Amino acid sequence: MLWIHGIAQWLHFFFTSRYLSARHTRKGCQVPQSTYEGQHVHCIYCWSPSEFCICGWADRIVNQLPVHIFMHHKEASRRSNSAHLLMMSLKNVRLDMHGVKHQPTQWPSDSTPRPLCVLFPSEDATELTPNDRGNFDRLIVLDGNWRQAKKAANRIAKACQPIFKTLPLKAPSEFRLRQQSDVGRLSSFEATARALSILENITYEERMMPLFRAHVRVTMEARSRRGWHRQNSQST
């Protein structure tokens, strides 16, 4: 499990450093690249193959409401993950890993002037509306599958007294990289974009979604290419 601990530490250092915001520009990816999945070279920021880097699609928003992401450690190795794109899209954002063995998670506490808003459909959750603007100290996003998110929500509920919120039914998810049992479920990126559009500025979702759509498109293309190469190698 040492490799998981190493990934968690690297992600925490990388995502919380100021180097990230200084290097991302609308001109595209001008950063070092790292190898991943054998000989394929991937951008260390958008996680896309180097020839399909989508960093140029990022429109970095200076959000006033802080966003705090709790990502399950297994998501760090999934190419389809969307929460890492929030680190490229938002200025005021933080990411913490949870679920790593022998590494305690620093869950939020009640030591905040205003309550915390957790996006999760708990039994006492209410729908998010524009009337909620200015009521929260932080927006908490739980990144992982349903079981992992539910466990994280229970941990947060025990650590403090957050307010659970759901999003109003709108357009269906554009997240085609994973199968969902409920058509109303959204990816972490989509949910955050819609929540901030309600709580801050209605234009946020429109500004953030091009990066997400590029991520879906590029990942689908990479999958199709890997499938073709795998089929071709088997036939030969």
C-alpha positions as CSV (number, residue, x, y, z in Angstrom):
1,M,0.0,0.0,0.0
2,L,3.0,2.3,0.0
3,W,2.4,3.3,-3.6
4,I,-1.1,4.6,-2.6
5,H,0.4,6.6,0.2
6,G,2.9,8.1,-2.2
7,I,0.2,9.0,-4.8
8,A,-1.8,10.7,-2.0
9,Q,1.2,12.7,-0.8
10,W,2.1,13.8,-4.4
11,L,-1.4,14.9,-5.2
12,H,-1.8,16.9,-2.0
13,F,1.5,18.7,-2.6
14,F,0.9,19.2,-6.3
15,F,-2.7,20.5,-6.2
16,T,-2.1,22.8,-3.3
17,S,1.0,24.4,-4.7
18,R,0.8,27.9,-6.3
19,Y,2.8,26.6,-9.2
20,L,-0.3,25.1,-10.7
21,S,-2.1,28.5,-11.2
22,A,1.0,30.2,-12.5
23,R,1.6,27.7,-15.3
24,H,-1.9,27.2,-16.7
25,T,-2.7,29.6,-19.5
26,R,-5.2,29.8,-22.3
27,K,-2.3,29.2,-24.7
28,G,-2.3,25.5,-23.9
29,C,0.0,23.2,-21.9
30,Q,3.5,24.6,-21.5
31,V,4.5,22.3,-18.7
32,P,6.6,19.2,-18.2
33,Q,5.0,15.9,-19.0
34,S,5.1,12.6,-17.2
35,T,4.8,9.0,-18.5
36,Y,1.8,6.9,-17.7
37,E,0.3,3.7,-18.9
38,G,3.5,2.2,-20.4
39,Q,5.1,4.4,-23.1
40,H,2.3,6.9,-23.5
41,V,3.1,10.4,-22.4
42,H,0.5,12.3,-20.5
43,C,0.2,15.9,-19.3
44,I,0.6,16.0,-15.5
45,Y,-2.1,18.6,-15.2
46,C,-5.0,17.6,-17.4
47,W,-4.0,13.9,-17.4
48,S,-4.7,13.7,-21.1
49,P,-2.3,12.2,-23.7
50,S,0.3,14.8,-24.7
51,E,-1.0,14.9,-28.3
52,F,-4.5,15.7,-26.9
53,C,-3.6,18.1,-24.1
54,I,-6.7,20.1,-23.1
55,C,-5.1,22.7,-20.7
56,G,-5.8,25.4,-23.3
57,W,-9.6,24.9,-22.7
58,A,-9.3,25.9,-19.0
59,D,-10.9,29.2,-18.1
60,R,-9.6,29.8,-14.6
61,I,-12.4,31.4,-12.5
62,V,-11.6,33.4,-9.4
63,N,-14.4,32.0,-7.2
64,Q,-15.3,33.7,-3.9
65,L,-16.9,30.6,-2.3
66,P,-14.1,28.2,-1.5
67,V,-14.5,24.7,-2.9
68,H,-13.1,21.8,-0.9
69,I,-12.9,18.4,-2.7
70,F,-12.6,15.1,-0.8
71,M,-11.4,12.6,-3.3
72,H,-11.3,8.9,-2.6
73,H,-7.7,7.6,-3.2
74,K,-8.8,5.1,-5.8
75,E,-10.0,8.0,-8.0
76,A,-6.4,9.2,-8.3
77,S,-5.6,6.3,-10.7
78,R,-8.7,6.6,-12.8
79,R,-8.3,8.4,-16.1
80,S,-12.0,9.1,-16.2
81,N,-11.9,11.2,-13.0
82,S,-13.2,14.7,-13.4
83,A,-12.5,16.3,-10.1
84,H,-8.9,17.1,-11.0
85,L,-10.2,19.4,-13.7
86,L,-11.6,21.6,-10.9
87,M,-8.1,22.4,-9.9
88,M,-7.5,23.9,-13.4
89,S,-10.9,25.7,-13.5
90,L,-11.1,27.4,-10.1
91,K,-8.7,29.6,-8.2
92,N,-10.1,29.1,-4.7
93,V,-10.1,25.3,-4.4
94,R,-8.5,22.6,-2.2
95,L,-8.2,18.8,-2.7
96,D,-7.8,16.3,0.1
97,M,-7.5,12.5,-0.3
98,H,-9.4,10.1,2.0
99,G,-9.5,6.3,2.4
100,V,-5.8,5.8,2.4
101,K,-4.7,3.2,4.9
102,H,-2.6,4.5,7.9
103,Q,-3.2,8.1,6.7
104,P,-5.9,9.9,8.7
105,T,-8.1,12.4,6.8
106,Q,-8.5,15.9,8.2
107,W,-12.3,16.2,8.0
108,P,-13.8,19.7,8.4
109,S,-14.9,21.0,11.8
110,D,-17.4,23.5,13.2
111,S,-14.8,26.1,13.6
112,T,-16.2,28.2,10.7
113,P,-18.2,31.4,10.9
114,R,-20.9,30.0,8.6
115,P,-22.1,26.4,7.9
116,L,-20.5,24.1,5.3
117,C,-22.5,23.1,2.2
118,V,-22.1,19.5,1.2
119,L,-23.4,18.4,-2.2
120,F,-24.9,15.0,-1.3
121,P,-28.5,13.7,-1.4
122,S,-28.8,12.7,2.3
123,E,-32.2,12.2,3.9
124,D,-32.3,15.8,5.2
125,A,-30.9,17.4,2.1
126,T,-32.7,20.3,0.5
127,E,-32.5,21.8,-3.0
128,L,-29.9,24.5,-3.6
129,T,-31.4,27.8,-4.7
130,P,-30.1,31.4,-5.3
131,N,-31.5,32.3,-1.9
132,D,-28.5,30.3,-0.5
133,R,-26.0,32.8,-1.8
134,G,-23.7,34.1,1.0
135,N,-25.0,31.5,3.5
136,F,-22.0,29.1,3.4
137,D,-18.4,29.1,4.4
138,R,-17.4,26.5,1.9
139,L,-18.7,24.2,-0.8
140,I,-17.7,20.5,-0.2
141,V,-17.6,18.1,-3.1
142,L,-17.3,14.4,-2.5
143,D,-15.5,12.6,-5.3
144,G,-15.8,8.9,-5.8
145,N,-18.4,6.3,-6.4
146,W,-21.8,6.2,-4.6
147,R,-20.5,4.0,-1.7
148,Q,-17.4,6.1,-1.2
149,A,-19.2,9.4,-1.3
150,K,-21.8,8.1,1.2
151,K,-19.0,7.1,3.7
152,A,-17.4,10.5,3.3
153,A,-20.7,12.2,3.9
154,N,-21.2,10.2,7.1
155,R,-17.7,11.1,8.3
156,I,-18.3,14.8,7.7
157,A,-21.7,14.7,9.4
158,K,-20.0,13.2,12.5
159,A,-17.2,15.8,12.4
160,C,-19.4,18.8,12.1
161,Q,-22.9,20.0,11.4
162,P,-23.0,20.6,7.6
163,I,-26.0,21.5,5.5
164,F,-26.6,18.9,2.8
165,K,-27.8,20.2,-0.5
166,T,-28.9,18.7,-3.8
167,L,-29.1,20.3,-7.2
168,P,-32.3,21.1,-9.1
169,L,-33.1,18.7,-12.0
170,K,-31.7,20.2,-15.2
171,A,-30.1,18.9,-18.3
172,P,-28.8,15.3,-18.0
173,S,-25.2,14.5,-17.4
174,E,-22.7,14.8,-20.3
175,F,-20.4,12.3,-18.5
176,R,-20.2,9.4,-20.9
177,L,-17.1,7.9,-19.4
178,R,-18.9,5.9,-16.7
179,Q,-22.2,4.2,-16.5
180,Q,-24.7,5.6,-14.0
181,S,-27.6,3.7,-12.4
182,D,-29.5,7.0,-11.9
183,V,-29.9,9.4,-14.9
184,G,-30.0,12.3,-12.5
185,R,-26.5,11.8,-11.2
186,L,-23.7,14.1,-12.3
187,S,-19.9,14.0,-12.3
188,S,-18.1,15.9,-9.6
189,F,-17.1,18.6,-12.1
190,E,-20.6,19.1,-13.5
191,A,-22.1,19.2,-10.0
192,T,-19.6,21.8,-8.8
193,A,-20.1,24.0,-12.0
194,R,-23.9,24.0,-11.5
195,A,-23.6,24.6,-7.8
196,L,-21.3,27.6,-8.2
197,S,-23.6,29.0,-11.0
198,I,-26.4,29.0,-8.4
199,L,-24.4,30.3,-5.5
200,E,-22.2,32.9,-7.2
201,N,-22.5,33.6,-10.9
202,I,-24.8,32.1,-13.5
203,T,-22.1,32.2,-16.1
204,Y,-19.7,29.9,-14.3
205,E,-21.2,26.7,-15.7
206,E,-21.0,28.0,-19.3
207,R,-17.3,29.0,-18.7
208,M,-16.3,25.7,-17.1
209,M,-18.0,23.1,-19.3
210,P,-15.8,23.5,-22.4
211,L,-12.9,22.0,-20.5
212,F,-15.1,19.1,-19.2
213,R,-16.5,18.4,-22.7
214,A,-12.9,18.3,-24.1
215,H,-11.9,15.9,-21.3
216,V,-14.8,13.5,-22.2
217,R,-14.1,13.7,-25.9
218,V,-10.3,13.1,-25.5
219,T,-10.7,10.3,-23.1
220,M,-13.2,8.6,-25.4
221,E,-10.8,9.0,-28.3
222,A,-7.9,7.5,-26.3
223,R,-10.1,4.6,-25.3
224,S,-11.0,3.8,-28.9
225,R,-7.4,4.0,-29.9
226,R,-6.3,1.7,-27.2
227,G,-9.0,-0.8,-28.2
228,W,-7.9,-0.6,-31.8
229,H,-4.3,-1.2,-30.9
230,R,-5.2,-4.1,-28.6
231,Q,-7.4,-5.7,-31.3
232,N,-4.7,-5.2,-33.9
233,S,-2.0,-6.8,-31.8
234,Q,-4.2,-9.8,-31.0
235,S,-5.0,-10.4,-34.6
236,T,-1.3,-10.3,-35.6
